[in-house]
Each structure stands twice: as structure tokens, then as C-alpha cells.
Amino acid sequence: MADEKGWRESQSKDRIDRLQSGQFFTPLPVSQFLANWLSSKGLNQSEIRLLDPGAGGGVLTAAVVDRICKLRNEGKLGKIRKVSLHAYEHDSDLIPVLTRTLRECVAGVSEVGINSEFVISSENYIEGAVEALSPDLFETSETAPFTHAILNPPYRKLNSQSADRARMSSIGIETSNLYAAFAWLAFRQLDEGGELVAITPRSFCNGPYFREFRKEILEDGEFRRVHVFDARNEAFGRDQVLQENILFHLRKPRKSRSSFVSVSTGSIESPRTARVPVGDFVSPQDSDRVIHIAPEKDAMEVRAFFYDLPNRLEDLGVAVSTGPVVDFRLRKHLHHEVDDSSVALIYPHCVRAGRVSPPRPKAEDYSDSRISKKAVAIEVGAETEKWLVETKRFVLIKRFSSKEEKRRLVAGVLEPADFQSNRVGIENHLNFLHRNRCGLPKDLALGLCRFLNSTIADQFFRQFNGHTQVNASDLRMFRFPGREQLQELGEATVDDSDQQSIDRAMSEILRAPIWRRHYEDSAENELE
């Protein structure tokens, strides 16, 4: 029943237009996978009112209708009498395709003995939803709550001064991204017992920007299922989209709540699935309501270990900042050699094996082309002064990585003795730990660096971090051991270029259980 022709026609839009609008069309297998999550019990009611905001060519609505028809033919939807389809699509070029798809949906539902109708709203969904959720003082809204919602919202930032931000603010919704705005509004438009399925970026699972969104959906609703892909391009391979996406199923419970969440990973054709206790999915002790998506038993042990750690960076008297130098804005002040008028400019490639090395100048015999093509110095002068920092002992952390890389967290200690000048430039693709822009004690800096470079820290970070960035806000939320334990870790004899050496120190000093077992297993294998 799903409209493959309509989907293919919608793909003929220029990809640049889709990037600018943040609009990427849902592949048929993903649409059907989402639609099949809607419970047969929830669909077996007298009237189904389905919302599809940002409907595109209508493939998501078609997938739900296809499921309704199949369940009806199997005799599982005896109560249903009417299906009302409400689709929002702001792109006038897509309206003909969407209209044809919804007409086919109505015809298909009619064939199984159910009345059906559809409405296409070409207005801005945010404007329409806010109006429906905020009736006039002397009137009640004529829009009935929806029983179901299915959505693949646009993935685009919302300007803080935009009309849409002002509209949402009027009903208590504050968010900086269209996808969260669509999901939040659609969730509010659900009736009690209603269900929502969606594909969105995973970034809402953590971080302060989405905290209020998480709190509302976890307080008023419950997650029933989630799915994450092993590779970032798996969901939208045809569009070459590298967002890390998540599929999720929310329900507004009438009374009792489920004690488990079904979590799956991998491809949708053969997902790896586990039932995760709600308390492991979102810790009841966590005021930030961070969502952890890792069903394996080992992942739960990692989580338990971290939730027992007592500190955040501020408790240790440590701050985190993003490197001040945005190179393309200061291009005319960058050099390929350090001279009397310039100081070293530190890029992420300078962070290796727990140390920060001075950048190497361009040289014919230097094989790493990423390094040889980069500037290595920044001028010292009135226009650059405010972007430089004193050369102190900092811990630098790379901000960007690929999900497919071995590590998400990569840290190194900047030792002032390794640099010739009293100031340096730290490029914007790095974060750095400091105390009021001053240096850290050596043992504490080494301990923080080794802790962040440990396997268990990387595994924990990946549980809640759903994008390729390591933001300063993520590091502020991260949990750390006490100062004495970190200093002991810094004092330990460790080969910082050897992952097993770091993990061994973590297990011996901090009793990280999962990696102690991993090390013991490795030792047994070596003995054999």
C-alpha cells in the first residue's frame, strides 16, 4: 500500500533544497518499521485520528494505513469505524504527490469497510499546532486530540528571534531545533492513551538544550520502544545524511506504566533487541533525565559504575571551555611557521597518546597531509590577543569524531615545557579543562586525562551522546571520581599510548568492574 511512486517523485527535488529546509524523506522500510510499532490494541477504537506533520509525499501515513488494513483483514480491528488523516506539508511542490497518496489511502481503507477522510494543511505546522493548543479565552478548540502521530520532522535550527520561537514560547515550549519542536507539539496534541512514533536525530537524549523536552515527555508519557542504527548513514543512505538517528515509540499512558523499554540496535531487517528496565533507560536519580540507549548487560554495569561517582567538573573546581580560535575568521593572521611574531596554534591532530604536541610546520617529508596543510601558528597582535590563552597545563579534548571511530573521547595534557612561548592558540574544534583559564596541577591533569581516555568512560559517553560532537555541556554533565582518586590515577605508572595500561590503572584504582574482568580475561588469554 505504501506509495513508492510518490516517494520516488519526492526524491527528484534537488538535494540542496532538502538540505536548506532540513527535509529528508523517509525510506519505505523505515516507514513500515515505525508503523508496525503502533499497537493493535491502540488502533482498535471507534475512530483513529492520525497526525503526520511535515508529511512530504505521505509515505509515513501510507505505512500506518497499510497496517490498519492488514490488521482489519486479520480480524483484529473490530471496533474501528472511521479513520481521519491530517497531514501538514508546507512545500507546495509536494502537495500533488501527497494528495494522490492520501486519496489512495482513503480508497484502501474503504475497501476493508472503514470510513475515511483526509485533510491537508499547507500552513506552517508550528503555527497550526500552537493555535490548536492555545484556544481563545472564550472559546474551546474545535480540534480533537489525535489518537496517533507519525513523523519525520525537518532537521533544522530555529532562530531565537523567529516567529516560530515566539509562538512556541507562548505555550511554554522552548527549543532551538525544528525536529524537537515538531515532536513536542505532536506529543501535546495526543489524546490520553495516544501513541507517537518518530524518526529524529538522537541529540535530544542528552544535553541542556533538550532537558525540558525530555522532562515533559517522560513525565506525561512513556517510551515503549527505541531503535538506533549501527551506522549514521543507514537511515537516509540515499540522501547521504550523516545524522545519528533514533526511532522511538511514545505513549501517553491512561493509568499504569510499563516497567521496561524495548531497545534495539543494528539494521531494521535484523535488529538486536533487549528489554531494558525503565530505571536503566533513564535513572530516577538523574535530574537532567538523560536517556541511555545501550541494552547490553555490560553497558548497564558501566552505567551503574558512573552513577556511583561523586563529582562533576564544577565540584572539582575545574571549568571547561571551547577553544577560542575560529581559524577561518582569523585566516589572515595564520602562519605555516612559528616565528618571532607568532605562537603555536593547536589543532585536534596535535592531541595524541595522552599528550598535546606542538604543531609541526609544513614539510615535504611529513606524511600526514592533514597536518602539513594546516596552519601551525597565529600572529600575536591587537586583533588576535583576545583569542589567545596563557601557556598553562590544560587537558584538551577533541570535539569531533566519527561514530565509526574507535573512540569518542580523546584527551591529552598540554605541558607548558613543550611550548616555547607564554601564549598559545587553541582552535575551536577542541575543548580544554582549566581553572579560571589557569593551569591544573600535574597529577590532577593526568588523572583527568587518563580517566577520559579510559574505555569505560568512552563507553558511558556513547550511551547518552548521540552525535559526533563532544560539547562542553556534555563534559559539564559527565561524572568524575574524587580529587584524591584522580590524583592517584595521575601519579600511577601508566603508558598513555597503551589502552590496556590505562584500563588496568582504572580497574586497580577505581575498581571499574567491567574492565577489570576484561583485563583478567585478556591476561588469561596471554597465559594460554
C-alpha positions in Angstrom: 0.0 0.0 0.0 2.9 2.4 0.7 3.3 4.9 -2.1 6.7 4.0 -3.6 6.0 6.1 -6.7 5.2 9.1 -4.6 8.3 8.6 -2.6 10.4 8.4 -5.7 8.9 11.5 -7.2 9.5 13.4 -4.0 13.2 12.4 -4.2 13.5 14.3 -7.5 13.7 17.5 -5.5 17.1 19.0 -5.6 19.2 17.8 -2.6 20.4 21.3 -1.9 16.8 22.4 -1.3 16.4 19.5 1.1 19.5 20.4 3.0 18.3 24.0 3.3 14.9 23.0 4.5 16.2 20.3 6.7 13.8 17.9 5.0 14.8 14.3 4.2 12.2 11.8 3.1 11.6 8.6 4.9 12.6 5.3 3.1 9.8 2.8 2.9 11.4 0.1 5.1 11.8 2.7 7.9 8.2 3.9 7.4 6.9 0.4 7.7 9.1 -0.4 10.7 7.7 2.6 12.5 4.1 1.9 11.6 4.3 -1.7 12.8 5.2 -0.4 16.3 1.7 1.1 16.7 -0.1 -1.4 18.9 -3.1 -3.3 17.5 -4.9 -2.5 20.8 -4.4 1.2 20.4 -5.6 1.0 16.8 -8.8 -0.9 17.8 -11.0 2.0 18.7 -14.0 3.6 17.0 -12.1 6.4 15.4 -8.4 6.8 14.5 -7.2 10.4 14.2 -3.7 10.3 12.7 -1.4 13.3 12.6 1.5 13.5 10.1 3.3 16.8 10.5 5.8 17.5 7.7 4.2 14.7 5.6 6.3 15.1 2.4 4.9 12.6 -0.1 2.8 10.8 2.5 4.8 7.6 2.8 4.5 7.6 6.7 0.7 8.0 6.6 0.5 5.3 3.9 2.5 2.9 6.1 0.1 3.4 9.0 -2.9 2.9 6.7 -1.3 -0.2 5.3 -1.0 -1.6 8.8 -4.6 -0.8 9.6 -5.8 -2.6 6.5 -3.8 -5.7 7.3 -5.0 -5.8 10.9 -8.6 -5.3 9.7 -8.3 -8.2 7.3 -6.9 -10.4 10.1 -10.0 -9.6 12.2 -8.1 -7.7 14.8 -9.8 -4.3 14.4 -13.4 -5.0 15.0 -14.2 -1.7 16.8 -12.8 0.7 14.2 -15.4 2.7 12.2 -13.5 5.8 10.9 -10.0 6.8 10.0 -9.2 10.6 9.9 -5.9 11.5 8.3 -4.4 15.0 8.9 -1.2 15.8 7.1 0.8 19.1 7.2 3.0 20.0 4.3 4.4 23.5 3.8 6.1 22.7 0.4 3.7 23.4 -2.4 5.7 21.3 -4.8 4.9 18.2 -2.7 1.1 18.8 -2.3 0.1 17.0 -5.6 2.1 13.9 -4.6 0.7 14.0 -1.0 -2.9 14.4 -2.3 -2.6 11.4 -4.6 -1.1 9.3 -1.7 -3.9 10.2 0.7 -6.6 9.5 -1.9 -5.1 6.0 -2.3 -5.1 5.7 1.5 -8.8 6.6 1.7 -9.6 4.1 -1.1 -7.7 1.3 0.6 -9.4 1.9 4.0 -12.8 1.9 2.2 -12.0 -1.5 0.7 -11.8 -3.0 4.2 -15.2 -1.5 5.3 -13.9 1.6 7.2 -15.0 5.2 6.5 -12.1 7.6 6.0 -11.3 11.2 5.2 -8.2 13.3 4.9 -7.2 16.9 5.4 -4.0 18.5 4.0 -2.9 21.7 5.8 -0.4 23.7 3.8 0.2 26.1 6.6 3.2 26.1 8.9 2.7 23.2 11.3 4.1 25.0 14.3 1.6 27.9 13.7 -1.3 25.4 13.3 -0.4 23.3 16.3 0.2 26.3 18.6 -3.2 27.7 17.6 -4.9 24.3 18.3 -3.2 24.1 21.7 -4.0 27.6 22.8 -7.7 28.4 22.2 -9.1 31.8 22.8 -10.2 32.8 26.2 -13.9 32.5 25.5 -13.7 29.6 23.0 -12.6 26.0 23.1 -10.5 24.4 20.4 -12.5 22.6 17.7 -9.6 20.3 17.0 -10.0 17.0 18.7 -6.8 15.4 20.1 -5.1 12.9 17.9 -5.1 9.2 18.7 -1.8 8.6 16.8 1.1 10.6 15.3 3.8 9.5 13.0 6.6 11.9 12.0 9.9 12.5 10.4 10.3 16.2 11.2 12.7 18.6 9.5 16.2 18.8 11.0 17.0 22.5 11.1 17.9 25.1 13.7 15.3 27.6 14.9 16.5 31.2 15.1 15.9 32.6 18.6 14.3 35.7 17.1 12.0 33.8 14.7 8.2 34.0 14.8 8.0 30.2 15.4 10.1 30.5 18.6 7.8 33.3 19.8 4.7 31.1 19.0 6.0 28.1 20.9 7.2 30.2 23.8 3.6 31.4 24.2 2.6 27.9 25.2 5.7 27.1 27.3 7.8 25.3 24.7 11.5 26.4 24.4 13.7 24.6 21.9 16.3 25.5 19.3 15.6 22.8 16.7 12.6 22.2 14.4 12.7 18.4 15.0 12.2 18.8 18.7 9.5 21.5 18.2 7.5 19.1 15.9 7.9 16.1 18.2 7.0 18.2 21.3 3.9 19.8 19.7 2.7 16.5 18.3 3.1 14.8 21.7 1.0 17.5 23.3 -1.7 17.0 20.6 -2.1 13.4 21.5 -5.2 12.2 23.4 -4.8 10.1 26.6 -3.7 6.7 25.5 -2.4 8.1 22.3 0.8 6.9 20.6 3.6 8.6 18.7 6.3 7.1 16.5 9.0 9.2 15.0 12.5 9.2 13.4 14.6 12.1 14.6 18.2 12.9 15.4 19.4 11.3 18.7 20.7 14.5 20.2 17.6 15.2 22.3 18.6 12.3 24.5 21.1 14.4 26.4 22.3 18.0 26.9 20.7 21.1 28.4 19.1 22.3 25.2 16.6 19.5 25.2 16.2 19.0 29.0 12.7 20.4 29.3 11.5 18.4 26.3 12.8 15.2 27.9 11.2 16.1 31.2 7.8 16.6 29.7 7.7 13.5 27.6 9.0 11.4 30.5 6.6 12.9 32.9 3.4 12.8 30.7 4.4 9.8 28.5 6.5 6.7 28.4 8.9 5.2 25.9 7.8 1.8 24.7 10.4 1.2 22.0 13.6 2.8 20.6 15.9 1.7 17.9 19.4 3.1 17.0 21.4 2.3 13.9 25.0 1.0 13.9 26.0 3.4 11.1 25.0 7.0 10.9 24.1 6.8 7.2 21.9 3.8 7.5 18.6 5.6 7.9 19.0 8.0 5.0 21.6 6.3 2.8 20.2 7.7 -0.4 20.4 11.2 0.8 24.0 10.8 2.2 22.8 12.1 5.6 25.3 11.5 8.4 23.0 12.4 11.3 22.9 9.8 14.0 19.2 9.0 14.1 16.8 7.3 16.5 13.4 5.7 16.0 11.2 5.9 19.0 7.7 5.0 20.2 6.0 7.1 22.9 2.6 6.5 24.5 0.5 8.7 26.8 -0.5 6.1 29.4 -4.0 6.3 30.8 -3.1 4.5 34.1 -0.3 2.0 34.6 3.1 2.4 33.1 5.4 -0.2 31.6 8.4 -1.3 33.7 10.5 -2.0 30.6 11.6 -0.3 27.4 12.3 -2.4 24.3 15.7 -1.3 22.9 17.0 -2.5 19.6 20.2 -1.7 17.6 21.6 -2.6 14.2 19.6 -2.8 10.9 15.9 -2.8 11.0 15.9 -6.1 8.9 17.5 -8.0 11.8 17.6 -5.8 14.9 19.3 -6.9 18.2 16.6 -6.4 20.8 16.6 -6.4 24.6 14.1 -5.4 27.3 15.6 -2.7 29.5 14.2 -1.7 32.9 12.9 1.9 32.9 15.3 2.8 35.7 18.3 1.8 33.5 16.9 3.7 30.5 16.5 6.9 32.5 17.9 7.0 36.0 15.3 8.2 38.6 18.2 9.9 40.4 19.2 12.0 37.3 17.6 15.4 37.4 18.7 16.0 33.8 16.7 13.0 32.7 19.4 11.8 30.3 18.3 8.9 28.1 20.7 6.0 27.9 20.4 3.7 24.9 22.6 0.6 25.4 20.8 -2.7 26.0 23.8 -5.0 26.8 24.4 -6.2 30.3 27.9 -4.7 30.3 26.5 -1.3 29.4 24.3 -1.4 32.5 27.3 -2.2 34.6 29.1 0.8 33.1 26.2 3.0 33.9 26.0 1.8 37.5 29.7 2.5 37.9 29.3 6.1 36.7 26.3 6.9 38.7 28.2 6.0 41.9 30.9 8.6 41.0 30.5 11.6 43.3 31.6 14.6 41.2 31.0 16.8 38.2 33.8 19.1 37.0 32.5 22.1 39.0 32.8 20.0 42.2 36.4 19.6 41.4 36.9 23.3 40.8 37.5 22.6 37.1 35.9 24.5 34.2 35.6 23.5 30.6 35.8 25.9 27.6 35.8 25.6 23.9 38.9 26.7 22.0 38.6 30.4 21.2 40.3 30.4 17.7 37.9 30.0 14.8 40.5 29.7 12.1 38.5 30.8 9.0 37.7 34.1 10.8 41.3 34.8 11.5 42.8 33.3 8.3 44.9 36.4 7.5 46.6 36.0 10.9 47.6 32.3 10.5 51.1 31.2 9.5 52.7 27.9 8.4 55.7 28.5 10.6 56.2 29.8 14.2 58.3 32.9 14.2 59.1 35.9 16.5 55.7 37.4 15.7 53.5 34.3 16.3 52.7 31.5 18.7 51.7 27.9 18.2 48.1 27.2 17.1 46.9 23.8 18.5 44.5 21.7 16.3 42.9 18.4 17.2 45.6 16.4 15.4 48.1 17.7 18.0 46.3 15.6 20.6 47.7 12.0 20.6 48.5 9.4 23.2 47.5 11.5 26.1 49.8 14.4 25.2 49.5 17.6 23.3 52.4 18.0 20.8 53.4 21.4 19.3 52.1 21.6 15.7 54.7 20.7 13.1 55.5 23.1 10.2 54.8 22.1 6.7 57.5 19.8 5.4 57.9 17.6 2.4 58.9 14.6 4.3 55.9 14.8 6.7 53.5 12.1 5.6 50.3 13.2 7.5 48.7 15.5 4.9 46.1 16.7 7.3 48.8 18.2 9.5 51.1 19.6 6.7 48.3 21.6 5.1 47.1 23.2 8.4 48.5 26.4 9.8 50.7 25.9 12.8 50.9 29.4 14.2 48.8 32.5 14.9 50.1 36.1 15.0 50.3 38.0 18.2 48.7 41.4 17.9 45.8 43.6 18.8 43.4 41.7 16.5 44.3 38.3 17.9 45.2 39.0 21.6 41.8 38.2 23.0 41.7 34.8 21.2 45.0 33.6 22.8 45.4 31.9 26.2 48.4 31.7 28.5 50.5 28.6 28.1 49.4 26.6 31.1 48.9 22.9 31.9 45.4 22.2 30.4 43.6 19.0 29.4 42.5 19.2 25.8 39.6 17.1 24.4 38.7 16.7 20.8 35.3 18.0 20.0 34.5 15.9 16.9 34.7 12.3 15.9 33.0 9.8 13.7 30.6 7.3 15.3 32.5 4.6 13.4 35.8 5.6 15.0 37.2 3.6 17.9 36.9 6.4 20.4 34.5 9.3 21.0 36.6 10.8 23.9 40.2 11.7 23.1 42.1 13.8 25.6 45.7 15.0 26.0 47.6 17.1 28.5 49.3 20.3 27.4 52.6 20.7 29.2 53.9 24.3 29.1 57.5 23.0 28.8 56.7 21.6 25.4 56.0 25.0 24.0 58.4 27.9 23.5 56.1 30.9 24.1 54.0 32.1 27.0 50.8 32.0 25.0 49.1 29.6 22.5 46.1 29.5 20.3 43.6 26.7 20.9 41.5 26.0 17.8 37.7 25.8 18.1 37.5 22.1 17.4 38.9 21.4 20.9 37.6 21.8 24.4 40.0 22.4 27.3 39.8 21.9 31.1 41.2 24.7 33.3 40.8 26.7 36.5 39.9 30.3 35.6 42.0 30.0 32.5 44.9 29.0 34.7 46.6 25.6 34.7 45.8 22.4 36.6 48.1 20.6 39.0 50.1 17.9 37.1 48.6 14.9 38.9 45.1 16.1 38.6 45.5 16.9 34.9 47.0 13.5 34.2 44.3 11.8 36.2 41.5 13.7 34.3 43.1 12.9 31.0 43.5 9.1 31.8 40.0 8.9 33.1 38.6 10.4 29.9 40.8 8.2 27.8 39.7 5.0 29.5 37.5 2.6 27.7 34.8 2.7 30.3 34.5 6.5 30.1 34.2 6.3 26.3 31.5 3.5 26.6 29.5 5.6 29.1 29.7 8.7 27.0 28.4 6.8 23.9 25.4 5.7 25.8 23.9 9.1 26.0 25.8 11.1 23.4 24.0 10.7 20.1 26.0 12.9 17.8 29.6 13.3 16.6 30.4 16.2 19.0 31.9 16.2 22.5 30.4 19.5 23.6 31.4 21.5 26.7 27.9 21.0 28.1 28.3 17.2 27.8 31.6 17.4 29.8 29.9 19.5 32.4 27.3 16.8 32.9 29.8 14.0 33.0 30.6 12.3 36.3 34.1 12.0 37.7 35.8 10.4 40.7 37.0 12.3 43.7 40.1 14.6 43.5 42.2 12.1 45.5 41.4 9.2 43.2 42.1 11.3 40.1 45.4 12.4 41.6 46.3 8.8 42.4 45.4 7.9 38.8 47.7 10.7 37.6 50.6 9.5 39.8 50.3 5.9 38.6 52.8 4.4 36.2 50.8 4.3 33.0 51.8 4.0 29.4 49.4 6.6 27.9 49.8 5.2 24.4 48.5 1.8 25.6 44.8 1.4 26.1 45.2 -1.7 28.3 47.6 0.2 30.5 45.1 3.0 31.1 42.2 0.5 31.7 44.3 -1.6 34.1 45.0 1.5 36.2 41.3 2.4 36.1 40.4 -1.0 37.4 43.1 -1.1 40.1 42.5 2.4 41.5 38.8 3.0 40.8 37.6 -0.6 40.8 35.9 -0.3 37.4 34.4 -3.8 37.4 33.7 -4.5 33.8 37.1 -3.5 32.6 38.8 -5.4 35.5 37.1 -8.5 34.2 38.1 -7.6 30.6 41.8 -7.3 31.7 41.7 -10.5 33.6 40.2 -12.3 30.5 43.0 -10.8 28.4 45.7 -11.9 30.9 44.3 -15.5 30.8 44.4 -15.5 27.0 48.1 -14.3 27.1 49.0 -17.1 29.6 47.4 -19.7 27.3 
